[in-house]
């Protein structure tokens, strides 16, 4: 499969041993900002500023879902993989669209016409719509291509956070555009719960676009902003630093 996972949340010291890193959620965007990932669409928008912008857009758009604001704050932290302490993975391995592997690539995946060199296409077991899966198995049981979203999803799960399943769904499939496009792909693999979350995912995907947005006057600022997100972090992630 393409973009296979490799030591996502660790780094190697001088002896070659893998060591996990610990960061708080406000510190992580600043570290990620020191990675070699570039944002060509808006190079003047720092990662931390974008994270807070998306968080506030989510908070204002979904007042009945307090966890959505935290998802907005966290969503870009998969870019930590590009930082030298996390292995300095290349941009092609971290950014871009994510998609299921282990079954036939859907034509709705952007630029899927260039997948002809992918060895999975020549493996009969992986070149059918179901591939290695069963109908309606649910996306949580489907392997995804490696990248920032998959790494972030795994970090939240393995840290045993209190984020609800809906929040984890937003983080994992934030870059999986093929499932929210008209005539979306992979419906045959989805559970009914997956299908019910697609409208919310589509709305979230529109909010995380990397562009500067003028926030409305009711957006939080200063101490009120920090206090609000500190409370969300404590509620859903706990007070200890996370392993990345």
C-alpha positions as CSV (number, residue, x, y, z in Angstrom):
1,X,0.0,0.0,0.0
2,X,1.1,3.6,-0.5
3,X,2.6,5.7,2.3
4,X,3.0,2.9,4.8
5,X,3.3,3.9,8.4
6,X,6.7,3.9,10.0
7,X,7.6,4.9,13.5
8,X,5.0,7.7,13.5
9,X,5.3,9.0,17.1
10,X,8.9,8.5,17.9
11,X,12.4,9.7,17.1
12,X,15.8,8.1,17.1
13,X,18.7,9.2,19.4
14,X,22.4,8.9,18.7
15,X,22.3,5.2,19.5
16,X,19.5,4.5,17.1
17,X,17.0,3.8,19.9
18,X,13.5,5.1,19.4
19,X,12.3,7.7,22.0
20,X,8.8,9.0,22.4
21,X,8.3,12.7,22.6
22,X,5.9,14.5,25.0
23,X,4.2,17.8,24.3
24,X,1.3,19.8,25.5
25,X,-1.4,20.8,23.0
26,X,-0.5,24.5,23.0
27,X,3.2,23.7,22.5
28,X,2.8,21.2,19.7
29,X,1.8,23.7,17.0
30,X,4.9,25.7,17.8
31,X,7.1,22.7,17.4
32,X,5.3,21.6,14.2
33,X,5.9,25.1,12.9
34,X,9.6,24.3,13.0
35,X,9.1,21.4,10.6
36,X,10.0,21.3,6.9
37,X,6.4,21.4,5.8
38,X,5.5,24.4,3.7
39,X,2.0,25.7,3.2
40,X,2.2,27.2,-0.3
41,X,-1.5,28.3,-0.3
42,X,-0.9,30.7,2.6
43,X,2.8,30.9,3.6
44,X,2.1,34.0,5.9
45,X,-0.3,32.0,8.1
46,X,1.6,30.3,10.9
47,X,0.4,26.9,12.1
48,X,-0.6,28.1,15.5
49,X,-2.6,31.0,14.2
50,X,-4.4,28.7,11.7
51,X,-5.1,26.2,14.5
52,X,-6.7,28.8,16.7
53,X,-8.6,30.2,13.7
54,X,-10.1,26.8,12.8
55,X,-10.8,26.2,16.5
56,X,-12.9,29.3,16.8
57,X,-14.7,28.7,13.5
58,X,-15.6,25.3,14.8
59,X,-16.7,26.6,18.2
60,X,-19.0,29.3,16.5
61,X,-20.3,26.9,13.9
62,X,-21.1,24.0,16.3
63,X,-22.0,25.5,19.7
64,X,-23.8,22.2,20.6
65,X,-20.6,20.2,20.1
66,X,-17.9,21.6,22.4
67,X,-15.4,19.0,21.3
68,X,-15.4,20.3,17.8
69,X,-13.5,23.4,18.8
70,X,-10.7,21.2,20.3
71,X,-10.7,19.1,17.1
72,X,-10.2,22.3,15.2
73,X,-7.3,23.2,17.5
74,X,-5.6,19.8,17.1
75,X,-6.3,19.0,13.4
76,X,-3.0,20.1,12.0
77,X,-0.7,18.4,14.5
78,X,0.1,15.5,12.2
79,X,2.6,17.9,10.7
80,X,4.8,17.0,13.7
81,X,6.0,14.1,11.5
82,X,8.0,16.6,9.4
83,X,10.0,17.9,12.4
84,X,13.5,16.5,12.7
85,X,12.7,15.1,16.1
86,X,10.0,13.0,14.6
87,X,12.1,11.7,11.7
88,X,11.7,14.6,9.4
89,X,9.4,12.8,7.0
90,X,8.9,14.3,3.5
91,X,6.0,16.4,2.6
92,X,4.6,13.9,0.1
93,X,4.4,11.3,3.0
94,X,2.5,13.6,5.3
95,X,0.3,16.0,3.4
96,X,-2.3,15.6,0.6
97,X,-5.4,13.5,0.4
98,X,-5.8,10.3,2.5
99,X,-7.8,7.3,1.3
100,X,-8.5,3.6,2.2
101,X,-5.9,1.0,1.2
102,X,-6.5,-2.8,1.0
103,X,-9.2,-2.4,-1.7
104,X,-9.6,-0.9,-5.1
105,X,-8.7,2.8,-5.3
106,X,-11.8,4.9,-6.0
107,X,-11.8,7.2,-9.0
108,X,-13.0,10.0,-6.7
109,X,-9.5,10.2,-5.1
110,X,-7.7,13.2,-6.5
111,X,-5.2,12.3,-9.2
112,X,-5.9,8.6,-8.8
113,X,-5.1,8.2,-12.5
114,X,-1.4,8.4,-11.4
115,X,-1.7,5.3,-9.2
116,X,-0.8,2.9,-12.0
117,X,2.6,2.3,-10.6
118,X,1.3,1.4,-7.2
119,X,1.9,-2.4,-6.6
120,X,-1.5,-2.8,-4.9
121,X,-3.1,-2.4,-8.3
122,X,-1.4,-5.6,-9.5
123,X,-2.6,-7.6,-6.5
124,X,-5.9,-9.3,-7.3
125,X,-7.0,-9.5,-3.6
126,X,-6.6,-5.7,-3.3
127,X,-8.1,-4.6,-6.7
128,X,-11.8,-5.3,-6.0
129,X,-14.2,-2.8,-4.4
130,X,-14.2,-4.8,-1.1
131,X,-10.6,-6.0,-1.2
132,X,-9.8,-7.5,2.2
133,X,-12.9,-6.1,3.9
134,X,-16.6,-7.1,4.3
135,X,-19.6,-5.0,3.3
136,X,-20.6,-2.5,6.0
137,X,-17.5,-3.3,8.1
138,X,-17.2,0.4,9.2
139,X,-14.3,2.8,8.3
140,X,-12.7,2.3,11.7
141,X,-11.9,-1.3,10.5
142,X,-10.4,0.0,7.3
143,X,-6.7,0.7,6.8
144,X,-5.9,4.3,5.7
145,X,-2.9,5.6,3.7
146,X,-0.2,7.0,6.0
147,X,-0.1,10.7,6.6
148,X,-0.6,13.5,9.2
149,X,-4.2,12.7,9.9
150,X,-3.6,9.0,10.5
151,X,-0.7,9.7,12.8
152,X,-2.8,12.2,14.7
153,X,-5.7,9.8,15.0
154,X,-3.4,7.1,16.3
155,X,-1.8,9.5,18.8
156,X,-5.2,10.4,20.2
157,X,-6.3,6.8,20.5
158,X,-3.1,5.4,22.0
159,X,-2.9,8.3,24.5
160,X,-6.4,7.1,25.6
161,X,-7.9,10.5,25.3
162,X,-11.6,11.2,26.2
163,X,-12.4,12.5,22.7
164,X,-15.7,11.0,21.5
165,X,-15.8,8.7,18.5
166,X,-17.2,11.6,16.4
167,X,-14.2,13.7,17.2
168,X,-11.8,10.9,16.2
169,X,-13.8,10.5,13.0
170,X,-13.2,14.2,12.1
171,X,-9.5,13.9,12.8
172,X,-8.9,10.7,10.9
173,X,-10.9,11.6,7.8
174,X,-10.2,15.3,7.6
175,X,-8.2,14.8,4.4
176,X,-10.3,12.0,2.9
177,X,-12.1,14.1,0.4
178,X,-13.3,11.2,-1.8
179,X,-15.9,10.2,0.8
180,X,-17.6,13.6,1.0
181,X,-17.6,14.5,-2.7
182,X,-20.9,14.1,-4.7
183,X,-21.3,10.5,-5.4
184,X,-18.8,9.8,-2.6
185,X,-16.7,6.7,-2.6
186,X,-16.5,3.7,-0.2
187,X,-20.1,3.7,0.9
188,X,-20.1,0.0,0.7
189,X,-17.6,-0.2,3.5
190,X,-19.3,2.3,5.8
191,X,-21.4,1.6,8.8
192,X,-24.6,3.5,9.3
193,X,-22.8,5.6,11.9
194,X,-20.1,6.5,9.4
195,X,-22.8,7.6,6.9
196,X,-24.5,9.7,9.5
197,X,-21.3,11.7,10.2
198,X,-20.5,12.6,6.5
199,X,-22.4,15.9,6.5
200,X,-20.5,17.0,9.6
201,X,-17.2,15.9,8.1
202,X,-17.9,17.8,4.9
203,X,-18.6,21.0,7.0
204,X,-15.4,20.4,9.0
205,X,-13.3,19.9,5.8
206,X,-14.5,23.3,4.5
207,X,-13.5,25.0,7.8
208,X,-9.9,23.6,7.8
209,X,-8.9,25.0,4.4
210,X,-5.6,26.7,4.8
211,X,-6.5,30.3,4.3
212,X,-6.7,33.4,6.4
213,X,-10.3,34.2,7.6
214,X,-11.5,37.3,9.4
215,X,-13.2,36.0,12.5
216,X,-16.5,37.6,13.7
217,X,-16.5,39.9,16.8
218,X,-17.8,37.2,19.0
219,X,-14.6,35.1,18.5
220,X,-12.6,34.6,21.7
221,X,-9.3,36.5,22.2
222,X,-6.5,36.8,24.7
223,X,-7.0,35.3,28.2
224,X,-10.6,34.2,27.4
225,X,-9.4,32.2,24.5
226,X,-6.6,30.5,26.4
227,X,-8.8,29.8,29.3
228,X,-11.5,28.2,27.1
229,X,-9.1,25.9,25.3
230,X,-7.2,25.0,28.5
231,X,-10.6,23.8,29.9
232,X,-11.3,21.8,26.7
233,X,-7.8,20.2,26.8
234,X,-8.2,19.2,30.5
235,X,-11.7,17.8,29.9
236,X,-10.9,15.7,26.8
237,X,-7.1,15.1,27.0
238,X,-6.3,15.4,30.6
239,X,-3.7,17.5,32.4
240,X,-0.6,15.4,31.5
241,X,1.4,15.9,28.4
242,X,0.7,13.6,25.5
243,X,3.1,11.1,23.9
244,X,3.6,11.9,20.2
